[in-house]
Amino acid sequence: MGRVGESIAVAHLEARGFALLDRNYRTRRGEIDLIAFDGRTLIFVEVKTQQMEPSEARVRPNPLEWLTTRQQKRRRPLAMAWLYDRSHPRPAARHIRFDAIGVVLDEQGAKVALEHLEGIE
């Protein structure tokens, strides 16, 4: 389910003019789900995906509620690790931003909703 949500998030970012630079970048401290660049802004994205149960048809879940304080505190060190890693090209970005994307799927795995929060702290 998480991979499906990430793929939907990638399509959303690409439709907004971002190119995916990295996916599931892992360090010993954790993982960055998506890293994308639009020529000016480099974004590090946490993706949260939730699948709706048939009983939840009237109330849409909000997967971004799962974004923990611990995950938010880890973002900067993880981003620095990616920036210092010389195994991939690093773009010359004017801005660096931390975003979160919440994806809600129906029982069959199709997108019901997507919420993109830009510049979360």
Buried (B, 14 or more C-beta within 10 A) or exposed (E): EEEBBBBBBBEBBEEEEBEBBBBEBEBEEBEBBBBBBBEEBBBBBBBBBBBBEEEBEEEEBEBBEBBEEEBBEBBEEBBEBBBEEEEEEEBEBEEBBBBBBBBBBBEEEEBBBBBBBEEEE
